[in-house]
């Protein structure tokens, strides 16, 4: 039994030392290069004990070397979006108190400017360190599979991002299941789309290390220009992609398949949000012989927890189910402590298994709200994750995602808490009160507010505070926001207003 | 041209679209902006931008994009 993700790399580097593992097309790193860089980095960082180490870099193969280097050192890696606003980086640093950061030059400048009293190192320099085998062996001997591997950040309803802590066991369990479901092997060539600072990229990183496959980190701008994207995929013979649904929708939305199609693709996995059925049909029509998988799962349960393989000869007509739980995972639907098994009845989706993460970093209160004792029994300690997603079974016994039971939505594959947008808007000078509404019918976020600022000024202020995927589609200034009898803002009225406006 | 600048400014009020010519390199426009732009241009100018014309060169400045619209209108 494996107990450390580094065992994947150590096995594979013996079989395929010179094969390129990760590349952006021009800058490629072989398993051997990744292995040596990670061990050098691990030796350098071995002076830190069980602490958090930020990895702040633009997407590149070296960033994966940095993750693994931190793992070799026995510390926990925390990848951050290098293009994040400084205020958000400062907020995260304050919350985590990391001891060090591994950076590229640009990110190092940003961190230095924040004056945040952590040790800042350049990847290019410390990856040259002489490997200290004895130190690395000593660290490994003490490590067990329940030790944390990484922390990733996600939107939080209080306006503060939450750090989710995952251990080696969770990642190993996930990757073993994922690679068997998708049929990943040494001939797999991934085209990676998701940022490396999100858990979504575990799919490529650890599947490549485990199976001796390879992954192309596709430049982000290619997803704006479908013709470039597809010629890139054909040039590098990419055969497997795991993208967020909206990346697929962009391509099908711009209409490209009459001109050019991916030639080598045989496996497509999508997830992180609902794939609109009309876009899915465009893909199926263009690529009738490809295996399509719908994946579902929250970051709190490490990547993905369930899958549904589409039968191309009779594809779903309305919604694509999220299917069945991964082999080493169990999913159940319950309402008030009672399990629901009959079809078409709504309930909350709960997940149990080795994929359940260790919770939110330094936040017992939030952790205890959703990582809870199994509501179906009280006989022994069994922590399950309450996803907050509403689900049901269809007539065939497949799980189907219905909606959220709170103000969290999915946008461009990112989790967004409407409350976080609202809180940030309320903090802006010149805004008296703001309220954020999501219309699922139009897939549109709209922000209503009262105050002195005009819409243009507010948009500029929001862009300075929030990541791009949190910027509302519509800003509407009102003299005052509609209230219910109990003086709460009337969200239903605002939703109606939004949809009236969008209806034109 | 004014019509196009208006569409762009609504997306990014902080940008001077008359003078900017690195909208793609500097990551001003993201993929969702491109999708929205293509749809807006279709509505406002009644021009369908063919997928093979959706390339960085045509979206780097308002002027380049306008030139494309004029070209497509002429066809």
Interface residues (C-beta under 8 A of the other chain):
Chain A: X83 X220 X221 X223 X224 X225 X226 X227 X228 X246 X247 X250 X253 X254 X255 X256 X258 X259 X260 X412 X456 X459 X460 X463 X468
Chain B: X13 X14 X24 X27 X29 X30 X31 X32 X34 X35 X38 X50 X51 X52 X54 X55 X56 X59
